[in-house]
Amino acid sequence: MNIKKILISLFVLCFAIVCFIGCTHTTTKSAHGKVAVITKGSDSDFWSDLKSGAVSAATEYNLELTVEGPDNESDCEAQNKLIRNAVSRKVDVIVLSAIDYNNTAPAVQEAVDSGIKVIMIDSNVNVKNTQSFIGTNNIQAGKKAGEAVEKLCKDKEKIYIGVVSSGENTENNNERQQGFADYIGTLENAEIVKTVYVSSDQDNATAEAKRLLTENPEINAVIGFNEWATLGVGMAISELDLADNVCGVGFDSNVKCVGMLETGEIDTLIVQNPFAIGYLAVSNAATLMSGKSIEPSIETSVYVVDRSNMFNKDVQKVLFSFE
């Protein structure tokens, strides 16, 4: 091989490396349209799996894609800045999971008024003229959590329930709590003792869950309504050595939570399908950009996972991240 061929080969190799590094934030550059996916957070297995689904669809439809989220799932101001930045970049479609049902609304309305189409995912916003909501039926997911508590505590004379949630103004958590409370209200021997709200980090969630259980020793069932809350519930049950006395129910499939399901600190997980949510959101964005309409509401599957079915092939597919 002569020197000219060597230099050409090195140039091609360097170019490939640069392109690969540049794709960690934006997956593709294309004339087919620009999509901005803006999540509630960026540091959880749920958002990682959702991003994988979004990237898969963007690759399939040859779209330019960005996926961003605040460091903390309670930072509404940071999320609003991301929305307004997407508007300034003149993206074609914004895909959004809203941190705050009301306080996120003005930024979303600005996007809609500017002509950008908005698809809501996971958690909705108080804006009427978005294109679609794609995600879990959270009322029904909350009901499934209630059914799980009833099943786990069927031998208990009285069911005393502690609730660990996050984002008091976040629509999906509120709907889950509503569905759960409505179902628990049909049980004569069950009551919700106390609800605490935690931030999106494991230490705070664990501390608040431990305080809940310590200050209310009658609690024999505790539920976490999102990934962080569930981590807190499982860690609190473990650190207080209450696995034999307290039933733990949670949401989502963080790898630590799955481990605690196997070892007994968590008894049931209500598992969503974030990969499907991300994929469907971006594929429907492509449909909008082609001039076609999409369904105003698209529900994704929810799975009730416990130690009896966690090793089933179909369940394993939703428990572990897509790569």
Secondary structure, DSSP 8 states (H G I E B T S, - for coil): --HHHHHHHHHHHHHHHHHHHHTTTB----TT-EEEEE-S-SSSHHHHHHHHHHHHHHHHHT-EEEEE--SSTT-HHHHHHHHHHHHHTT-SEEEE--S-TTTTHHHHHHHHHTT-EEEEESS--S-TT-SEEEE--HHHHHHHHHHHHHHHTTT-SSEEEEEEE--TT-HHHHHHHHHHHHHHTT-TTEEEEEEEE--SSHHHHHHHHHHHHHH-TT--EEEESSHHHHHHHHHHHHHTT-TTT-EEEEES--HHHHHHHHHTS--EEEE--HHHHHHHHHHHHHHHHTT----SEEE---EEEETTTTTSHHHHHHHS---
